[in-house]
Amino acid sequence: MAIASAGFRELRLDRMSRNFGAHNALKEISLTVQRGEFIALLGPSGCGKSTALNCLAGLLSLSDGAIWLDDRRIDTLKSEERGFGMVFQNYALFPHMDVRRNVGFGLRMHGISTAETARRVDEALNVVRLGSQQAKLPGQLSGGQQQRVAIARAIAVEPPLVLMDEPLSNLDAKLRLEMRAEIRRIHRLLGSATIYVTHDQDEALSLADRIVVLRDGEVRQIGTPQELYRRPINADVAEFMGFRNAFSGQVVRREGAEVEVDCGFAGPVRGQSVDVAGMGPVTITIRPADLTPATDGPFNAEVTGMEYRGEAYFGTATGPAGQELFFRTEMPLSVGEAVRLGAPADRTLVYPKGSGQ
Amino acid sequence: MTPASSTTSPARPRRRTLADRGFDSVTLLLVPAALFVIVVFVYPFLFGLFLSFVPKEGGLFGNYIRFFSDPYMYGTIWLTLRLALPVTLLNIALSVPIAMQVRHLRRQRLLTTILVLPITLGTVLVAEGLLNYLGPQGWLNRTMILIGLIDRPIRLIQNYWGVFISLVITGFPFTFLLTLSMISGIDPALEQAAATLGARARNRFWHIVLPLIIPGLAVTFCLAFVDAFSVFPSAVLLGAPAGETRVISFAAAQAAFEQYDYSYASAIAMIMAVVQFGFVGAVLAVRGLFYKGPAGGGKG
């Protein structure tokens, strides 16, 4: 395939900041992206991830900091001078142009000859497997097809960097999985760097080489999907990575990296310390899937709800001090029943209280 | 025949009720509006059409022959077009760039209010005001003399330009507000997408914004043109109704109220309508060639 991204070594964000009035939407984001890397910006809504993407695309100016593409400072350039490809959340296809003209728009704007434009439009449409729909207007296409056109349009100009703003959020579940694989395939094919904004941790885990967790406009953690999934750096990130159970407690015993914590339940809870020093107050976190009924488990609680999810049941329960517990069980329990729950010590993470605040 | 009726009485098809055909008691609410249109619009129009074919002298087409054989009369079509077309085009040409700037403004409401004022004042009041303002002793001339732009008052009333200026002032808010709502209706992501694809502001306008508002501009043109073509008060008050601003509506008024020839006046009104229909029809036909769907960027 002749379509390929323009060459560069690295993209460097240097303390990139953006304020809206008194509100700091982005606080000193620093990140280095290598050519060929797939980066996911992950965070809840309002965390600044779309602002970060718009700053990269040149649609918003920076309040402070700089963006470098190799030795070239690009944050002072206008959007049209940066040459990045962007896929918008609502696709932003030009409604009055057919698929071919949409995909060829960037090439025409760059003054590329008609013959060359036609060739590269064909290639881009081949890459997204949309050869047969080229004469249609965007309004005549399905959501998935529109998505493909948006990607084809962004990659036709062979950008060094492709920016994607929650591109799958408007698609149904099945199509979303399909397009996820497509995006990964296209990324490998181009060899460009991709920065992908999402609030969906599954999407980030399955697509990215590295994930940047943003919260309140700040980078909370940068790491590979494996690192983030197994060992979030603080309780905040852990919560976002699916550790729904979070209890406060006090360290009562230490043994290397393993600590015993009293959380006000029947027994002390054993878990892995993540940067806990001394015997102070801590937060322990456990994924619902790791918390299961066990006769000798430390958590005593009363079942408040039960939900069938195919491979197992997921339940909610209330602890003695009103703590909320989320757990997994093979056999359904009835509401009001008393239950003892436990989790393996290596799946229980213990953070210093207030970490990540 | 519906399946339900065939089971109950196979021999006789069930009568279709009025409600099946879309008539029910709610339809009656249309009656006042329909009556109003018939009494106030359809009947006078048809009456005028009929009247124009019964001239005081001559045959069926006597009035029309009379109009088109008198250069002083058929010349009014040209004189009116000479005002209405440039005014309409200028208003649209001004509205588009201003609306492009204003759409991002925070104080849009204040501006809108200021712009709506000339519409609410009406053409007569505006014409009276301009008569003073643009006159030889008016502020405009005096200011221009004061700053040395001119050394003698220039004549801006009782001629073509007086009417022209007043039509721009009363017509601009209308075209502007329509244009602003069209331009605001374009998804900002479309222009952003065009920018990331390398389109500079100029190209974003020509390739994205303009094609999407052309159909709306065509309708705006029709409405503004019809309005300007039927100009009467300002042509009389600010213009030279005996000479270069002898517009067609003035000719019709003269026929009706000075010569008391209602039949001839009706014929002139019909000719006026045909000219307007001609332009509107042509513009709408061209509009049909453009994309007219929603100006959004996707399904979301």
Contacts between the chains, C-beta under 8 A, distances in Angstrom:
chain1	res1	chain2	res2	distance
A	57	B	192	7.7
A	57	B	196	5.5
A	58	B	195	7.4
A	58	B	196	7.4
A	59	B	192	5.2
A	59	B	195	7.1
A	59	B	196	7.5
A	78	B	195	7.4
A	79	B	192	7.2
A	79	B	195	4.0
A	79	B	196	5.4
A	80	B	195	5.0
A	80	B	196	7.4
A	80	B	197	7.7
A	80	B	198	5.0
A	80	B	199	6.0
A	80	B	200	5.5
A	82	B	196	7.6
A	83	B	198	6.7
A	84	B	196	6.2
A	85	B	196	6.9
A	85	B	197	7.9
A	86	B	192	7.8
A	86	B	193	6.8
A	86	B	196	4.3
A	88	B	189	5.1
A	88	B	192	7.4
A	88	B	193	5.9
A	88	B	297	6.7
A	88	B	298	7.8
A	89	B	300	6.7
A	90	B	187	7.3
A	90	B	189	6.1
A	90	B	296	7.6
A	90	B	297	5.2
A	90	B	298	4.2
A	90	B	299	7.5
A	90	B	300	3.7
A	91	B	297	5.9
A	91	B	298	3.7
A	91	B	299	7.8
A	91	B	300	7.4
A	92	B	187	6.7
A	92	B	189	3.9
A	92	B	190	5.4
A	92	B	192	6.9
A	92	B	193	3.9
A	92	B	297	3.6
A	92	B	298	6.5
A	93	B	193	7.9
A	93	B	297	5.8
A	93	B	298	5.9
A	94	B	190	6.3
A	94	B	193	7.6
A	94	B	194	7.5
A	94	B	207	7.9
A	94	B	208	6.2
A	94	B	297	7.8
A	95	B	190	7.9
A	95	B	212	7.3
A	95	B	291	6.7
A	95	B	293	5.7
A	95	B	294	6.7
A	95	B	295	6.3
A	95	B	296	6.6
A	95	B	297	7.1
A	96	B	211	4.9
A	96	B	212	6.0
A	96	B	290	7.6
A	96	B	291	3.6
A	96	B	293	7.6
A	105	B	194	7.0
A	105	B	197	5.5
A	105	B	199	7.4
A	105	B	207	7.3
A	106	B	197	3.5
A	106	B	198	5.5
A	109	B	194	7.7
A	109	B	197	5.7
A	109	B	198	4.0
A	109	B	199	4.6
A	109	B	200	8.0
A	109	B	203	6.0
A	110	B	198	5.0
A	137	B	291	7.5
A	137	B	293	7.5
A	138	B	298	7.0
A	139	B	293	5.5
A	139	B	294	7.6
A	143	B	298	7.9
A	143	B	299	5.3
A	146	B	298	5.6
A	146	B	299	6.5
A	150	B	298	7.8
A	153	B	193	7.8
A	153	B	197	7.0
A	154	B	196	7.7
A	154	B	197	7.9
A	157	B	197	6.4
A	157	B	198	6.8
A	163	B	196	7.9
A	170	B	298	7.4
A	170	B	299	6.5
A	170	B	300	4.5
